[in-house]
């Protein structure tokens, strides 16, 4: 799976014993933009180093979930979105106004519009 968006925030790497993770936030470019927190783990924490806030990127992700039983015996569930590859997204090469050609009609009927 992949998610694309603009980098809103990049946090520092956190270390817990031998486990490392680094969280960052992407803002999607949808009609209703979403701010999605993702994380990089272990040897992938440095993948975000060559990017900065404001960059448009595409992140290949895995969704992870786990169960935790609280002291009262009630199960709680947690999800993580874990990135494993990051690619810069370049602006699409849209044609310039000069490159656009007017539409040509093959319709033989005369144009009878009043304006």
URBELHU-V290856 format. One record per pair of residues at least 24 apart in sequence whose ideal C-beta (glycine too) atoms are under 7 Angstrom apart, sorted by sequence separation. I is the first residue (numbers start at 0). J is the second residue. If there is no record, write none. Layout:
i & j
I & J
I & J
This chain:
i & j
4 & 28
20 & 44
23 & 47
58 & 82
59 & 83
3 & 28
19 & 44
59 & 84
21 & 47
7 & 34
58 & 85
56 & 85
57 & 86
56 & 86
4 & 35
56 & 87
57 & 88
12 & 44
56 & 88
2 & 35
25 & 58
54 & 87
55 & 88
50 & 85
46 & 82
9 & 47
47 & 85
43 & 82
46 & 85
43 & 83
38 & 79
40 & 81
9 & 52
37 & 80
38 & 81
39 & 82
6 & 50
8 & 52
6 & 51
7 & 52
35 & 80
37 & 82
6 & 52
6 & 53
5 & 53
6 & 54
5 & 55
6 & 56
3 & 57
1 & 57
2 & 58
1 & 58
1 & 59
2 & 60
1 & 60
0 & 60
3 & 88
